[in-house]
Amino acid sequence: MREVVLDTETTGLNPEEGHRIIEIACVELMNHLPSGRTFHSFFNPKRAVEFSATEIHGLKTEDLVDKPVFEQRAPELLAFIAGDPLIIHNAQFDINFLNSELARVQLPPLDLGRTIDTLTLARRKFPGAPASLDALCRRFSIDNSAREKHNALLDVDLLAQVYVELIGGRQPDLHLTSVTNEEAQAPDPAKQVERSWPKHAANAKEREAHAKLVEKLTDPLWASWTD
């Protein structure tokens, strides 16, 4: 299952007031784990960055004058996110800005319905508790010490870790429930259902990548094994 964690930084708070995106970062998740594929870009917004926004992310107008405009990297961004679910903290904010940018270059908007909003997940799971990214990092003991200011590339990495915890940790489908004495008894063999488990065989590309990784290991444990 492929998902994309996404975050933006902007010149201000409202695209309807002419504010623009100045940074986008995305991380690809495969089965809830980072694959190593990312998309990241700064953008020249062709307008000033508000001081209040600079206080949040540290980016100034002069930092962005040599960066590409959104239109130049929009095709690459859209190809990266494809049609997969988008994991976003406060999704409405980012989708509004993204759709404003896409409208400027006459590209179709993104559907808010394809997003998984970690802010909403956190508020449902921990009603009344702080639900900012920093607060969730503290709750799940995720190291966010490098986050002195908002930074899209760092934030998507932190958000990916937070998301996995919000959906149940490394084993989101593992549910432990109490059983009655009757349920705990050995099942009737006559009622057993034969199950066909899927086979997961590595393909040639995966085997080659594994071999290259093994070659990089120094003094591996198995080197001392004997028959």
N, C-alpha and C positions, 0 to 999 in steps of 0.2 A: 504494500500500500504506500503510495507516494503522497506526501503533504509538503507544503512550502510555508516556512515561517517567514513573516515579512514585517518590516518596520520602516517608517519614514521619518525624516526630519524636515521641517518647513520654515518658511520666513515668518510665519505668524500662525494664528489659530483658525482663520476662516478663509477658505478658498473663494467664497462669494465676495470677499473684500479685496480680491486680487492677489492673495498670498499664494505662494508656489512651493513645490517640493524642491529641496536642495540636497537630499540624500535618500537613497533607497538601498536596503540590504535584504537579501533573501538567503535562507539556508534550506537545502533540500533534506527532507526526512524520508527514510525508507523504513517502513514498519516501526515508526516512532523514533528511529535513531538517525543521527546525521550521517549522510553518505559521503560528505567531503565536498560536494558540489555547492557553490555559492554564486550569487550575483551581487555585485556592489558597485555603486557609482555615486559620485557627487554631481550636482547639476548647477549650471549658471541660471538663476531664476529671472535674470533680466529686470531685477528690481532690488530695492534695498532689503536687507534682513533687519527686522525690528530688534531693538536692543533687548527687549524682554525675551525674545526667542534666542538671541545669542547667549543670554544668561543661562538658558536651559541646556543648549547643545554646544556652545562655544564657537560656533561658526559665524564669521563676519562676512559682510558683502564682498570685501576685497579678497577673501579666501576663495571665492567662487568664480571670479571673472574669467579664468582660463579653463573652466570645466565645460563639458559638453552641455548643450541644451537638451531638454527632455526628449524632444523629437528624434535626436540622433541615436538614442539608446532604447527607445520605446520598443522596437521590434525584438531586440535581444531580451528585454525584460519580459515581454509577453510570451516569448518562446520558452523562457525559463519557467514561468509559473504555469504555463499550459492551461489545462482545464482542471487542475487538481485543487483540493481544498487549501485555503489560505488560513494559517494560524496567525492571528493578530491580536494584540492587546489594545482594547478599545477600537474595534474594527471599523465602526462607523466613521471615526475621524480619518483613518488612513484611506478608506475606500472613497470618501468624499473628495479628498485631495487627488487621489489617483484618477478618479473619473473626471475631475476638472481638467487635469493635465491631458487625459485621453481625448476629451472633447475639443481641446484647443488644436489638436492635430487630426481631428476628424476620425478617431478610432472608436470602436464600440466600448461601452462602459463595462465595468466589472460588476457582477451580481453580488450584492451583499449576502445573499443566501448561500454562497459557496464558502463563506468564512466560518471559522470556529473562533469565537471571541473568548480569549482567556480571561478577560475582565469579568465577563458574564459567568463563566465557569467558576471563577474564584468566589464571586458574590453568592452564587448558589450553594457552593460547598462550605463556605465560611461566612454565613450571614452576619452582617454588622462589623466584620473584621476589616482592617485595612487591606486593600486589594491592588495597591500599586505594584509595579514590577519589583521595586526594592523590598517592599513588605513581603511579597511572596518568596523572594530569594531568602530573606531572613527566616521565614516560616519553614522552608524546606532545606535550610542549611546549605544554600548554594552560594559559593564565593562570588560576591559582586564588588569586591574591594577595588577593582580597577574602574568602576563606574563612578567617576567623579562628576561627570556630566553625561547627558543623554548622548548616545552614540549608536547609530543604527546597526553597525556591524557587530558591536559588542552586545547590543540589546537583543538581537535575534538569537545569538548564542545562549544568552541567559534565558530568554523566553522559551527556547526549545527545551531546556532543562525543566523549567517551571511547568510547561505543558505536559511533559511526561509524568510529573508528580501529580498534577491535577487530575489526570485520567487514571491514576492508580499506580504510579511508579513503573518500574521496569517490567512488571507483569500485569498490565491493565486488565487482562481477561481472567486472572486468577481470583476466584471468589471462594472464601472459606466460610462455610455456614455450619451451624450446629445441626446435628441429626438426632432423631429419636432412637430409642432402643430398637424399635422395629426396623427402622431404616438401616441401622448399623449391623443387622444380622446378615449372614452370608446370603447373596442372591441365589435365587432358584436357577440352576443351570439350564432348565428348560426355557427360561425367559431371557437367556443371554442373547444378545444381538451381536453378530459378527461385524466388526467395523473395518473399513478399508482406510488405512492411514496414508496420507500423501507421501510420496517419495521426493526427497530433496537432494538431488545430485548436482554437484558443482559442474558448471560448464567449463569449456576449455579456457576461456578468458579468466574465469575465477581461479582455476587451478594454476594458471601462469602467474597471476598476481600473488597467490599464496606462496608459490615457489620463490618469487623475488623477495617477499617479506622474510621468509625463513633464512635466505642467504644473508640478510642483514643482521641476524641475531648473533650475538657473541656469547660463547660458552653456554649454549642451551642445555637444559637439564638432561635431555635425552642423549646428549653426546657421551655421557658417562654410563649409559645403560649397556649391559651385555646380554647376549642371548641366553 
